[in-house]
Amino acid sequence: MFIFFTGIACLEVEAFSISDTNPVQHQKPTLVERNTSFELRFLAPSVNAGDVADAYLFFKTDGDMGYRQKKAALVSSNFLTELTIEDEQASELEYYLQIHLNDGKTITYPNNDGSVSPLSVDIVDPQRSGRQRIVEETGVDYTILSPDPGTTVSKQDVVIALTLFYDPAEIDTSASFHMYVDGEDITEEANASDYFYTYSPSNLSMGQHNAEFKLENADTAYVLADWNFSVIEPGQTVSAFTGEKQQQSWMPQGNVELRARNQQVGGYPNDALSGNVRISGQKGDISYSAFGLLTTQEDPRLQPQNRYGLHLYVGNWLELEAGHVYPTLNTYTIAGQRMQGVNAGFYFWDETLNLQFIYGKLRRGIDNIYDEISVEEQTFGDVQEPMRSYTLNTDDSGTFQREIAGGRIGFKKDDRFKIGLNVIKVEDDTSSIRLIDDYNDVMEVNPNLANSLNSQQQQILGNNPEDLGVSGNPTPRGNFVAASDIEAQFDNNRIQFEADGAVSLLNQDISDGTLTQQAADRIGYDIDEDTENLLDRLSWLIVINENMETLPIRFDEGTTNTSAELFFSTSILAGHSQLGLSYFNNDLRLRYRWVGPGYNSLANTTIRKDIAGFSIRDRVRLFENQIYLTLGYENLRDNVVNNRDATTSTVNYRGNVSWYPVNQDLPRVSLGIRKRTRDNEVELNNPLVATLDGISEQAAVQNIMIQNGDTLTVATPRLSNSYQFTASISKEFSLLGTNHNASVNYSLLNTSDEVFEYGDTQSQSISARVVNRFQNLPLQTNIGFNYNNSETSGGLNDVKIAGVNIGGSVFLFDDKLNIEMSVAFTKNRSESIPLVVNDNGTPQQSFDDYYMAATAGEGSITESNSYIVNTRTRYNLNQRHSFLLDFKYSNVRNMLSSSITYPNDHLMQLRYIFNF
């Protein structure tokens, strides 16, 4: 007898879907530079903009406990996020992308759980500081012509201009230089020549403004020039402008955008209209910005699609955000999670004292949708009247509105000492949705759910409403987290110390409120009135009852009543500390962390739980910061409170060398190798399987022990070794009158499982991208290639994905018309042989069951080709009016069966932008 195998939870085999190929492509940077802004770009040509609810980049450095998150903007077919790493001791950046779709699905890059196997890239220090470094890296120098940095000019005299100095044989100006005013790209509106850029704004508001000039390529952006200036009304004196009685205007500047979309996905239409507005303004020390988005895709069964927000800044002492915001207190509490509410920060005495408050909701309430009541009849023996059971199932699950309130108080002494205390309370609003618990609720909420019942059945449930079984109702949860953090620096920042500590409480079901004497009696406890009052007083922080994941109360059972006292189990604690030493071109970091299995923050679910251990990392900087040699060791274990049958230790070894030459004629190179060993020191033992002819003991379904003639199931053994090699190289060069930026990435991951027959996995990938910028033409092109081959289940599953994409961008009619186009082709082939469970002819007991590969006829082979065309056309009628047309077409063909066809998807979107 065979049972087809779909998952081995007990053996912790990673799930793998051969049908879900990742639509995201990404060329990671070879290196990222500390304190320098850079952009991460994820290409997703087959993901339709109308299907995307939101997208986030999750990132952390090697000194962070959990991931922070930052919203990724969707521009054409690219998800873009800009980061700046400021941690002076961070040596590695880890990140992954999550795209949340409107249908509830999530796309993660890399595949599977990105938080476990994220992308990683080395962080390096600048070879030079300031302007000299930029000149050496880019080959471009400049002179600011106007306005001079820090000066004040009349509104009618504002001309932003600078001249460039560079070798035209090495630098392309057609598509790489960009001018920004107050963060807005105005390159298309500026008058530009090879060595001279000038821009005369007609509607610049009164107040302080910022101008930037950047050299941008596919991976990063270099800020060549960055300066501030102020604008006053004609006839207004500078002294009046800088005095207390300023006559500046509150008139905003911004843009309004209208969109109309025609889309077909999977043969179904998905048309939509939307409009958004962004405004900003400034007067003296007060500045503000606001945005709003309205769309016909707003649906009460989805989280909000209409978005709005307001940001207000007053000097350097007040920062206020309202609407849809992304607050951060610290990693243990909330770190960039979107919420709808208020985030306010107050900074006093040159930030010696800072206060931050957040209040709002993390999600809105969505009602359950129920199916009609179903009736199941069963007859036992000679009983004439059958037994009936009545069930109400959930067709579409809802959610409670989840509210959050929290704050932070921090103290700072210069930049040498910081300390802060953070608290958050997250609680579901039990009144935000109406649930059905019995038949009486059906009659009140939706009597139509009883239409499937006859009159007799309705009468039976009317007399006994509790006989109706309801499944699928969500449960409201409550959470409280308190965390502290401290930073100290000594000897000119050569010695850095950081420490964090946190405690959390989580209630899995607060629907019945706090634990009362009556409720305790029902579950076998006998608590006194004082204990009940204590729990009631604590309910303003968190509702405490029998559904606590870890109960923070210790009961003392006496002769009559049971009294209680506060008790905090170590399982709800988390903390980490690290010491950094920077001497003699060495950066040494020692780190220890401990996170209990009961630690939870509903506002940040990326924190890895049930883990403890230490790590050592040393980085050596050689040849004036051009070569970085990094060695690392990490030893972690789970089962930190000894509540499992076995403890798994994970030991990581890491080595990396990066070459970051100053000479632009040389490539940037990064090579890395890692080894990971996981071992729970449990011996493999199943003599019942081991004695079978031709069957390996490593194929056994269960690990057993025979004791006093009894067969017992014991912990599953785990012993595996993983090796990973990564290589990345990037180079800028000139060929045939064209500047090229080329990069190649390669990765090989091999896991050998020593105790499970089908646990081996292997994956290798290679990707390449070349961006071409033509010197004498307003044209930029790019071509990319990627190949991925993954084998899992000891080679039973084999997936090959190969893709190529070609694109370009051209500017015409004095840069008024911009046309972008790309074509992508992807070939997917998968071969899969499922695992089955062989019961060895003894279905009555499972100790001798073993896994085996199914026959060839039970396997499957799929192969498909996909073609995707993307175009974007933008026409700037003048400085105020712009029109954009986006078009996307995709086709998927099954190459093994002509009878299997897929509908063609398309997207056509028209946008109008008005700037004011």
C-alpha positions in Angstrom: 0.0 0.0 0.0 1.4 3.4 -1.0 0.5 6.8 0.3 1.6 9.8 -1.8 3.9 12.0 0.3 3.3 15.8 0.2 5.3 17.0 3.2 7.6 15.7 6.0 7.1 18.0 8.9 8.8 15.8 11.4 12.0 15.6 9.3 12.0 19.4 8.6 12.3 19.0 4.9 12.0 22.3 3.1 8.9 22.7 1.1 9.4 23.1 -2.7 6.9 23.9 -5.3 7.8 23.0 -8.9 4.8 25.0 -10.3 5.6 28.3 -8.6 8.5 29.8 -10.4 9.8 33.2 -9.2 8.8 36.0 -11.5 11.4 38.4 -9.9 14.9 39.0 -11.3 17.5 40.9 -9.4 21.2 41.8 -10.1 22.6 42.4 -6.6 25.4 45.0 -6.3 28.9 43.7 -6.0 29.5 46.0 -3.0 27.7 48.8 -1.2 29.4 51.8 0.3 28.8 52.9 3.8 27.0 56.3 4.3 26.3 56.4 0.5 22.8 56.2 -0.9 22.3 53.3 -3.3 19.3 51.8 -5.1 18.2 48.2 -5.1 16.2 47.3 -8.2 14.0 44.1 -8.7 12.7 43.4 -12.2 9.3 41.7 -12.3 8.0 41.9 -15.9 5.2 39.4 -15.4 3.8 41.1 -12.2 0.9 43.4 -13.1 0.8 46.7 -11.3 -2.9 46.3 -10.7 -2.4 43.1 -8.8 0.1 44.6 -6.3 -1.2 45.7 -2.9 2.2 46.8 -1.7 5.8 45.6 -1.6 8.5 45.8 1.0 12.2 45.4 1.2 13.3 43.6 4.4 16.9 44.4 5.4 19.3 44.1 8.2 23.1 44.3 8.8 25.1 41.8 10.7 24.5 43.7 13.9 20.7 43.6 13.8 18.5 41.1 15.6 15.5 41.4 13.2 14.7 42.8 9.8 13.6 46.4 9.2 11.3 47.0 6.3 11.0 49.8 3.8 8.3 50.2 1.1 9.4 49.4 -2.4 8.1 51.7 -5.2 6.8 50.1 -8.4 8.1 52.0 -11.4 7.3 50.5 -14.7 8.2 46.8 -14.1 10.8 47.5 -11.4 10.4 47.5 -7.6 12.9 50.2 -6.4 14.2 50.9 -2.9 16.9 53.4 -1.8 19.0 52.6 1.2 21.8 54.2 3.1 23.9 52.1 5.6 25.1 54.2 8.5 26.3 51.6 11.0 30.0 52.2 11.3 30.7 48.5 12.2 28.4 46.7 9.8 30.2 44.5 7.4 27.3 42.8 5.6 23.9 43.7 4.3 21.2 41.0 4.2 17.9 41.7 2.4 14.9 40.1 0.6 11.8 41.4 -1.2 8.2 40.6 -0.5 5.4 41.6 -2.9 1.9 41.3 -1.5 -0.8 40.8 -4.1 -4.5 41.8 -3.8 -5.6 38.1 -3.8 -3.7 37.5 -0.6 -0.7 35.8 -2.2 2.9 36.8 -1.5 5.9 36.7 -3.8 9.2 36.5 -2.1 12.6 37.0 -3.6 14.7 34.9 -3.1 12.3 31.9 -3.2 10.8 30.3 -0.1 11.5 32.0 3.2 13.7 35.0 2.4 14.4 35.7 6.1 16.2 32.3 6.4 18.2 32.6 3.1 18.4 36.3 2.2 20.7 37.9 -0.3 23.9 39.3 1.2 26.4 41.9 0.0 29.5 43.3 1.6 29.5 46.8 3.1 32.7 48.8 2.5 34.1 52.1 3.6 34.7 55.0 1.2 38.2 55.1 -0.1 38.1 58.9 0.1 35.8 61.4 1.8 33.9 64.2 0.2 34.4 65.7 -3.1 37.8 64.1 -3.8 36.4 60.6 -3.5 33.5 61.4 -5.9 35.9 62.9 -8.5 38.1 59.8 -8.3 35.2 57.4 -8.5 33.3 59.1 -11.3 35.9 61.1 -13.2 33.6 64.1 -13.0 34.3 67.5 -11.3 32.1 70.5 -11.2 31.7 74.2 -10.3 28.4 75.6 -8.9 27.5 78.7 -10.8 24.3 79.7 -9.0 22.9 80.0 -6.5 25.9 79.9 -4.3 25.5 77.4 -1.4 23.8 79.0 1.6 22.8 82.2 -0.2 19.4 83.8 -0.6 18.0 85.0 -3.9 14.9 86.6 -5.1 12.2 84.4 -6.6 12.5 86.1 -10.1 16.3 85.6 -10.1 16.4 81.8 -9.3 18.6 80.0 -11.8 20.2 76.7 -10.8 23.3 76.1 -12.8 26.6 74.3 -12.7 29.3 73.4 -15.2 31.0 70.0 -15.5 34.6 68.9 -16.1 35.3 65.4 -17.4 36.8 63.4 -20.2 34.1 62.8 -22.8 35.7 59.6 -23.8 35.0 58.1 -20.4 31.7 59.7 -19.3 28.3 59.6 -21.0 26.0 62.6 -20.4 22.9 61.6 -22.3 21.3 59.3 -19.7 23.4 59.3 -16.6 23.4 62.9 -15.3 20.3 63.9 -13.3 19.4 67.2 -11.6 17.1 67.3 -8.6 15.4 70.2 -6.8 13.9 69.4 -3.4 14.1 65.7 -4.2 12.2 65.9 -7.5 14.0 64.9 -10.8 13.8 67.9 -13.1 16.4 66.7 -15.6 13.8 66.7 -18.4 12.9 70.3 -17.7 16.5 71.6 -17.5 18.5 73.0 -20.4 21.5 70.7 -20.8 24.6 70.4 -22.9 27.6 68.2 -22.5 29.2 70.4 -19.9 26.5 72.8 -18.7 23.2 72.3 -16.9 20.8 75.2 -16.0 17.2 75.2 -14.7 15.0 78.3 -14.2 12.0 77.3 -12.0 8.9 79.4 -12.4 7.0 78.4 -9.3 9.5 77.8 -6.6 8.0 78.6 -3.2 9.5 80.9 -0.6 11.9 79.3 1.9 14.8 77.0 1.9 15.4 74.6 -1.0 17.9 71.9 -1.9 19.6 71.2 -5.2 21.4 67.9 -6.1 23.3 66.8 -9.2 23.8 63.0 -9.5 25.5 60.6 -11.8 23.3 57.5 -11.9 23.9 54.0 -13.2 22.0 50.8 -13.0 23.1 49.9 -9.5 23.7 53.1 -7.6 23.7 56.9 -7.7 26.6 59.2 -7.0 25.8 62.6 -5.6 28.2 65.0 -7.4 26.9 68.2 -5.9 24.5 68.9 -3.0 23.7 72.4 -1.8 21.0 74.5 -0.2 19.8 78.0 -0.9 16.8 80.2 0.0 14.2 82.0 -2.0 12.5 85.3 -1.1 9.7 87.4 -2.6 10.8 90.2 -5.1 11.5 93.3 -3.1 11.9 91.5 0.2 15.2 92.1 1.9 17.4 89.3 3.1 17.3 90.6 6.7 13.6 90.5 6.6 13.8 86.9 5.3 16.1 85.8 8.1 14.4 87.7 10.8 11.4 86.7 12.9 8.8 88.5 10.7 9.3 86.4 7.6 6.9 87.1 4.7 7.1 83.7 3.1 4.3 81.9 1.3 2.5 78.8 2.5 1.5 78.0 -1.1 2.2 74.4 -1.9 3.9 72.8 -4.8 3.4 69.3 -6.0 1.6 67.3 -8.7 -1.7 65.6 -9.4 -1.8 62.3 -11.3 -4.9 60.6 -12.9 -4.7 57.0 -14.1 -7.0 54.8 -16.2 -6.2 51.2 -16.6 -7.5 48.4 -18.9 -6.2 45.0 -17.8 -6.9 41.4 -18.4 -5.4 38.7 -16.1 -6.1 35.0 -16.5 -8.9 35.8 -18.9 -10.6 38.1 -16.4 -10.9 41.9 -16.7 -9.3 44.1 -13.9 -10.0 47.6 -15.0 -9.4 50.5 -12.6 -9.4 54.3 -12.2 -7.2 56.1 -9.7 -5.9 59.5 -8.8 -3.3 60.8 -6.4 -1.9 64.1 -5.3 1.3 65.1 -3.6 2.0 68.6 -2.2 4.7 70.1 -0.1 5.6 73.6 1.2 7.8 75.4 3.6 7.8 78.6 5.6 10.8 79.3 7.8 11.5 76.4 10.0 8.1 74.8 9.2 7.8 72.4 6.3 5.0 70.0 5.3 4.1 67.4 2.7 1.0 65.4 2.0 -0.2 62.7 -0.3 -3.5 61.0 -1.1 -4.5 58.1 -3.3 -8.0 57.2 -4.4 -8.7 54.1 -6.5 -11.8 52.2 -7.7 -10.0 49.1 -6.4 -10.9 50.0 -2.8 -12.6 46.9 -1.4 -13.9 46.4 2.1 -12.7 42.8 2.0 -9.1 44.0 1.4 -6.8 46.1 3.5 -7.1 49.8 2.5 -6.2 50.6 -1.1 -7.0 54.3 -0.7 -4.0 55.8 1.1 -3.3 59.3 2.5 -0.7 60.9 4.7 0.6 64.2 6.1 4.1 65.0 7.3 4.9 68.1 9.3 8.3 69.3 10.5 8.9 72.2 12.8 12.5 73.1 13.2 14.5 70.3 14.6 12.2 69.6 17.6 8.9 68.3 16.1 8.3 65.6 13.5 4.6 64.6 12.9 3.3 61.9 10.5 -0.4 61.1 10.2 -2.3 58.8 7.9 -0.6 55.8 6.4 2.8 55.8 8.0 5.8 53.5 8.6 7.0 54.1 12.2 10.2 52.6 13.8 10.8 52.4 17.5 13.4 49.6 17.6 13.8 46.1 16.1 12.1 44.3 19.0 8.9 46.4 18.8 8.1 47.9 15.4 10.5 48.6 12.5 8.8 50.0 9.5 5.5 48.2 9.5 2.7 50.1 7.8 0.0 51.5 10.1 -2.8 53.9 9.8 -2.6 56.5 12.5 -0.2 59.0 14.0 3.6 58.9 14.5 4.9 61.9 16.5 8.4 62.7 17.6 9.6 65.5 19.9 13.3 66.4 20.3 14.5 68.7 23.1 17.8 70.3 24.1 19.6 69.4 20.9 18.0 65.9 21.0 19.3 65.2 24.5 15.8 64.2 25.3 13.6 62.7 22.6 10.0 61.4 22.8 8.1 59.4 20.2 4.5 58.3 20.2 2.5 56.1 17.8 -1.2 55.3 17.8 -3.3 53.8 15.1 -4.3 50.5 13.5 -2.1 47.9 11.8 -5.1 46.5 9.8 -8.8 47.1 9.5 -11.6 44.7 10.4 -13.1 42.5 7.7 -16.2 40.5 8.3 -16.4 36.7 7.8 -18.4 35.3 4.9 -20.2 32.1 5.8 -21.6 29.3 3.7 -25.1 28.0 4.3 -25.6 25.6 7.2 -24.8 22.1 6.3 -26.5 19.0 7.8 -24.8 15.6 8.2 -26.8 12.5 9.1 -25.4 9.3 10.6 -27.2 6.1 11.5 -25.9 3.7 14.2 -27.1 0.1 14.4 -30.9 -0.3 14.5 -31.6 3.3 15.6 -34.4 4.5 13.4 -33.8 8.2 13.9 -30.4 9.3 12.4 -28.1 11.5 14.3 -27.8 14.9 12.8 -24.9 17.4 13.1 -25.2 21.0 12.0 -22.2 22.9 10.8 -21.6 26.5 9.6 -18.4 26.8 7.7 -16.5 30.0 6.7 -16.3 30.7 3.0 -13.9 33.7 3.3 -12.2 34.4 6.6 -12.2 37.9 8.1 -9.9 39.7 10.4 -10.3 41.8 13.5 -9.2 45.4 13.4 -5.7 45.4 15.0 -4.9 48.5 17.0 -1.5 49.7 18.2 -0.3 52.2 20.7 3.3 52.8 21.8 6.1 55.1 22.5 9.8 55.7 23.1 11.7 57.9 25.5 15.4 58.4 24.7 18.3 60.2 26.1 21.5 61.1 24.2 24.8 62.6 25.1 26.4 63.9 21.9 26.9 60.8 19.7 28.7 58.9 22.4 25.9 57.7 24.5 22.3 56.8 23.8 19.7 55.0 25.9 16.0 54.4 25.2 12.9 52.7 26.5 10.2 51.4 24.1 6.8 50.0 24.7 3.9 49.0 22.4 0.5 47.5 23.0 -1.1 45.6 20.1 -4.7 44.4 20.5 -7.5 43.3 18.2 -10.8 45.1 18.6 -13.3 42.4 19.4 -16.2 44.7 18.5 -14.8 45.6 15.0 -16.5 42.6 13.2 -19.6 40.6 13.9 -19.1 36.8 14.3 -21.6 34.0 14.4 -21.2 31.6 17.4 -24.5 29.9 17.5 -27.9 29.6 15.7 -29.3 32.7 17.5 -26.4 34.8 15.9 -27.4 33.4 12.5 -30.9 34.7 12.9 -29.6 38.1 13.9 -26.8 38.5 11.4 -27.9 36.7 8.2 -31.1 34.4 8.4 -30.5 33.4 4.8 -27.7 31.1 6.0 -30.5 28.8 7.3 -32.2 28.5 3.9 -30.7 25.0 3.5 -32.6 23.7 6.5 -36.2 22.5 6.5 -38.7 23.8 9.1 -38.1 20.9 11.5 -34.4 21.4 11.5 -34.8 25.1 12.0 -37.0 24.4 15.0 -34.5 22.0 16.5 -31.7 24.6 16.3 -34.0 27.3 17.5 -34.6 25.3 20.7 -30.9 24.3 21.0 -28.9 27.1 19.3 -25.6 25.9 20.8 -25.9 22.7 18.7 -24.7 24.6 15.6 -21.0 24.0 15.1 -19.2 27.0 13.7 -15.7 26.7 12.1 -13.3 29.3 10.7 -13.9 32.2 13.0 -10.8 34.3 13.6 -9.6 34.7 17.1 -8.6 38.2 18.5 -5.2 38.5 20.0 -3.4 40.8 22.3 0.3 41.7 22.7 2.5 43.8 24.9 6.2 44.4 24.3 8.7 46.5 26.3 12.2 46.9 25.1 15.3 48.9 26.1 18.4 49.8 24.1 21.7 51.4 24.9 24.7 52.5 22.8 28.1 53.8 24.0 31.2 54.8 22.1 34.7 55.4 23.4 38.1 56.4 22.0 36.9 58.3 19.0 34.4 55.6 18.1 37.0 52.9 18.0 35.2 51.0 20.8 31.4 50.6 20.4 29.1 48.8 22.7 25.4 48.1 22.1 22.8 46.1 24.1 19.1 45.5 23.8 16.7 43.7 26.0 12.9 43.0 25.6 10.0 41.2 27.2 6.7 40.3 25.5 3.3 38.9 26.4 1.0 37.3 23.8 -2.6 36.3 24.3 -3.9 34.0 21.5 -7.6 34.7 22.3 -8.9 37.7 24.2 -12.5 37.2 23.2 -13.6 36.2 26.7 -11.8 39.0 28.5 -9.6 38.6 31.6 -9.7 35.4 33.7 -12.5 35.6 36.3 -13.3 33.3 39.2 -16.1 31.7 37.2 -13.9 31.1 34.1 -11.1 29.7 36.3 -13.5 27.3 37.9 -14.6 25.9 34.5 -11.0 25.0 33.6 -10.1 23.6 37.0 -8.6 26.6 38.8 -9.8 28.2 42.0 -8.6 31.7 42.2 -9.4 34.3 44.9 -10.9 37.7 44.4 -7.6 39.5 44.9 -6.1 37.5 41.9 -9.1 38.4 39.8 -8.7 42.1 40.7 -5.0 41.9 39.9 -5.7 40.5 36.4 -8.4 43.2 35.9 -5.9 46.0 36.8 -3.4 44.6 34.3 -5.9 44.5 31.5 -5.0 48.0 30.3 -1.7 46.5 29.2 -2.9 43.1 28.1 -5.8 40.8 28.7 -4.6 37.8 30.8 -6.5 34.6 30.7 -6.0 30.9 30.0 -5.1 31.6 26.3 -1.8 33.3 27.1 1.0 31.7 25.1 3.1 32.0 28.2 1.2 32.8 31.4 3.0 35.6 33.4 1.3 34.4 36.6 2.4 31.7 39.0 -0.5 30.2 40.9 0.1 29.1 44.6 -2.4 26.4 45.4 -3.4 26.7 49.0 -5.8 24.7 51.1 -8.8 26.7 50.2 -8.2 29.2 47.4 -5.5 29.6 44.8 -3.5 32.9 45.0 -1.3 34.3 42.2 1.8 36.4 41.8 3.5 37.9 38.8 5.9 35.5 37.2 7.9 36.1 34.0 9.1 33.0 32.3 12.5 33.4 30.5 10.8 32.1 27.3 9.2 35.6 26.8 12.6 37.4 27.0 14.9 38.5 24.2 18.2 40.3 24.2 21.5 40.8 22.4 24.7 42.6 23.1 27.7 43.3 21.0 31.2 44.8 21.3 33.0 46.4 18.4 36.7 47.2 18.3 38.4 49.1 15.5 42.2 49.2 15.6 45.0 48.7 13.2 42.7 48.4 10.1 40.8 45.6 11.9 37.2 45.7 12.7 36.4 43.0 15.3 32.9 42.4 16.4 31.8 40.1 19.3 28.1 39.4 19.6 25.7 37.4 21.8 22.0 37.0 21.4 19.2 35.1 23.2 15.5 35.1 22.1 13.0 32.9 23.9 10.4 30.8 22.0 7.6 32.7 23.6 8.9 36.2 22.5 6.4 37.8 20.0 5.8 41.2 18.6 2.7 41.4 16.4 4.2 44.5 14.9 7.4 42.8 13.8 7.2 39.1 12.9 10.6 38.9 11.3 12.5 38.3 14.6 13.9 34.8 14.8 12.7 33.1 18.0 14.0 30.2 20.1 17.7 30.9 19.4 20.8 31.6 21.5 24.5 31.8 20.8 27.5 34.0 19.9 29.3 35.1 16.8 32.8 36.5 16.1 33.6 38.5 13.0 36.9 40.1 12.0 37.4 42.3 8.9 40.8 43.4 7.8 41.2 46.5 5.5 44.2 46.4 3.2 45.8 48.7 0.6 44.0 51.9 1.6 40.6 50.2 1.9 40.8 48.6 -1.5 40.8 45.0 -0.3 38.5 43.7 2.5 39.2 40.3 4.1 36.4 39.0 6.3 36.4 35.9 8.5 33.5 34.9 10.7 32.3 32.2 13.1 28.8 31.7 14.6 27.5 29.1 17.0 23.7 29.1 17.6 21.3 26.6 19.2 17.6 26.3 19.6 15.6 24.8 22.5 16.8 27.6 24.8 14.4 26.8 27.6 14.7 23.0 27.2 11.1 22.4 26.2 11.9 20.2 23.2 13.1 16.6 22.9 16.3 17.6 21.2 18.5 20.7 20.7 19.8 21.6 17.3 23.1 23.4 17.0 24.0 25.4 13.9 27.6 26.3 13.3 28.5 28.7 10.5 31.9 29.5 9.1 32.3 32.4 6.7 35.1 33.8 4.6 34.9 36.7 2.1 37.3 38.8 0.1 36.3 41.9 -1.7 38.4 44.1 -4.1 37.2 47.7 -4.3 39.8 49.5 -6.5 40.0 53.2 -6.8 41.1 52.9 -10.4 37.9 52.8 -12.5 39.7 50.7 -15.2 39.7 47.7 -12.8 36.7 45.6 -11.9 35.1 45.3 -8.5 35.2 41.7 -7.3 33.7 39.9 -4.3 34.2 36.2 -3.5 32.6 34.4 -0.6 32.3 31.0 0.9 30.2 29.6 3.8 29.8 26.4 5.5 26.9 25.5 7.8 26.5 22.4 9.9 23.3 21.5 11.7 23.3 18.7 14.3 20.9 17.8 17.1 23.1 14.8 18.2 20.2 12.4 17.9 21.3 9.0 16.6 19.4 7.5 13.6 17.7 4.3 14.8 15.1 2.2 13.1 16.1 -1.5 13.1 12.7 -2.4 11.6 13.5 -0.6 8.4 17.3 -1.3 8.5 16.6 -5.1 8.3 14.5 -4.8 5.1 16.3 -5.9 1.9 17.5 -3.1 -0.2 16.0 -0.3 2.0 18.3 2.2 3.7 17.6 3.0 7.3 17.8 6.7 6.3 14.5 6.3 4.4 12.6 5.5 7.6 9.6 7.7 8.3 10.1 7.5 12.1 13.0 7.3 14.4 12.3 4.8 17.1 13.6 3.2 20.3 12.8 -0.3 21.6 12.6 -0.3 25.4 11.5 -3.3 27.5 9.9 -4.8 24.4 7.9 -1.6 23.6 8.5 0.4 20.5 8.6 4.2 21.1 8.9 7.2 18.8 11.9 9.5 19.6 13.1 12.8 18.3 14.0 12.9 14.6 17.7 13.1 13.9 19.2 16.0 12.1 22.6 16.2 10.6 23.4 18.2 7.5 26.3 20.1 5.9 25.8 23.0 3.6 28.4 24.7 1.4 27.8 28.0 -0.4 30.0 29.8 -2.9 29.2 33.2 -4.3 31.1 35.4 -6.7 30.3 38.8 -8.1 32.1 41.1 -10.5 31.2 44.4 -12.0 33.1 46.7 -14.4 32.6 49.9 -16.3 34.3 50.2 -19.7 34.2 51.9 -23.1 33.9 50.1 -26.4 33.0 51.2 -29.9 32.1 54.7 -28.6 29.7 53.4 -26.0 30.0 53.2 -22.2 29.1 49.9 -20.7 28.4 48.8 -17.1 28.6 45.0 -16.8 28.0 42.8 -13.8 28.0 39.0 -13.3 26.8 37.1 -10.2 27.2 33.4 -9.5 26.0 31.3 -6.6 26.3 27.6 -5.7 24.6 26.0 -2.7 24.9 22.4 -1.9 23.3 20.7 1.2 24.2 17.1 2.1 21.8 15.4 4.5 23.5 12.6 6.5 20.5 11.1 8.1 17.7 11.4 5.5 17.8 9.5 2.2 16.0 12.3 0.3 17.3 15.4 2.1 20.1 16.5 -0.3 19.6 19.7 -2.2 21.6 21.6 -4.7 21.0 25.0 -6.4 23.1 27.1 -8.6 22.4 30.3 -10.4 24.2 32.7 -12.7 23.0 36.1 -13.8 24.6 38.8 -16.0 23.6 42.4 -16.9 25.0 45.0 -19.2 23.9 48.6 -19.4 25.0 50.5 -22.5 25.0 54.3 -22.7 25.7 55.8 -26.1 27.9 58.9 -26.1 26.5 60.6 -29.1 22.9 59.4 -29.0 20.1 60.0 -26.4 19.9 56.3 -26.0 20.5 53.7 -23.3 20.1 50.0 -23.7 20.4 47.0 -21.4 20.5 43.2 -21.7 20.3 40.7 -19.0 20.5 36.9 -18.6 19.8 34.6 -15.7 19.8 30.8 -15.2 18.8 28.8 -12.2 18.9 25.1 -11.6 17.6 23.6 -8.4 17.4 20.0 -7.3 15.6 18.9 -4.1 14.5 15.6 -2.5 17.8 13.9 -3.4 17.4 14.8 -7.1 13.8 13.7 -7.4 12.7 17.3 -8.1 14.6 19.2 -10.8 13.7 22.7 -11.9 15.5 24.7 -14.6 14.7 28.4 -15.3 16.4 30.3 -18.0 15.6 33.9 -19.0 16.8 36.8 -21.0 15.6 40.4 -21.2 16.5 43.2 -23.5 15.4 46.8 -23.1 16.2 50.4 -24.0 15.3 54.0 -23.4 15.5 56.9 -25.9 14.8 60.6 -25.5 13.5 62.6 -28.6 12.3 66.1 -29.4 14.6 67.9 -27.0 13.9 65.3 -24.4 10.2 66.0 -24.4 9.4 62.4 -25.5 10.9 59.4 -23.7 10.2 55.9 -24.9 11.2 52.8 -22.9 10.7 49.2 -24.2 11.7 45.8 -22.9 11.2 42.2 -24.1 11.7 39.3 -21.7 11.7 35.5 -22.4 11.7 32.8 -19.8 11.9 29.1 -20.2 10.8 26.9 -17.3 11.2 23.1 -17.1 10.5 20.9 -14.1 10.8 17.2 -13.6 9.3 15.8 -10.4 9.0 12.3 -9.0 6.9 12.3 -5.7 7.9 10.5 -2.6 5.5 7.9 -1.3 5.2 6.1 2.0 5.5 2.4 1.8 3.7 0.8 4.8 5.6 -2.5 4.3 2.4 -4.4 4.3 1.6 -3.6 7.9 -1.0 -0.7 7.7 -2.0 -1.4 11.4 1.4 0.1 12.6 3.7 2.7 11.2 7.1 2.0 12.9 8.4 0.1 9.8 7.1 2.7 7.2 9.7 4.1 4.8 9.9 6.6 2.0 10.5 5.6 -1.5 10.4 7.2 -4.9 7.2 6.7 -6.9 7.3 4.9 -10.2 8.3 6.9 -13.3 4.7 6.9 -14.4 3.6 8.7 -11.3 6.0 11.6 -11.9 5.4 14.7 -13.9 7.3 16.8 -16.5 6.3 20.4 -17.3 7.8 22.8 -19.7 6.6 26.3 -20.7 7.9 29.4 -22.4 6.7 32.9 -21.5 7.1 36.0 -23.5 6.6 39.5 -22.0 6.6 42.9 -23.7 6.7 46.1 -21.8 6.6 49.7 -23.1 6.3 53.1 -21.5 6.0 56.3 -23.4 6.2 59.7 -21.7 5.5 63.0 -23.4 6.2 66.3 -21.5 3.9 68.9 -23.1 5.6 71.6 -20.9 6.8 71.9 -17.4 3.3 71.4 -16.0 1.7 68.8 -18.2 2.9 65.2 -18.9 1.2 62.2 -20.5 2.3 58.6 -20.0 1.2 55.4 -21.7 2.1 52.0 -20.3 1.5 48.8 -22.2 2.3 45.2 -21.1 1.6 42.0 -22.9 2.4 38.4 -21.8 2.0 35.0 -23.4 2.7 31.6 -21.8 2.9 28.5 -23.9 2.9 24.9 -22.8 5.7 23.2 -24.8 4.7 19.6 -24.1 1.0 19.7 -24.7 -0.8 21.8 -27.3 -4.1 21.0 -25.7 -3.1 23.1 -22.6 -3.5 26.8 -23.3 -3.2 29.9 -21.2 -5.0 33.2 -21.9 -2.9 36.1 -22.9 -2.6 38.9 -20.3 -2.4 42.5 -21.1 -2.2 45.9 -19.4 -2.8 49.3 -20.9 -2.6 52.3 -18.6 -2.9 56.0 -19.4 -1.6 58.6 -17.0 -1.8 62.4 -16.8 0.4 64.4 -14.5 -0.1 68.0 -13.7 2.7 69.8 -11.8 2.1 73.0 -9.9 
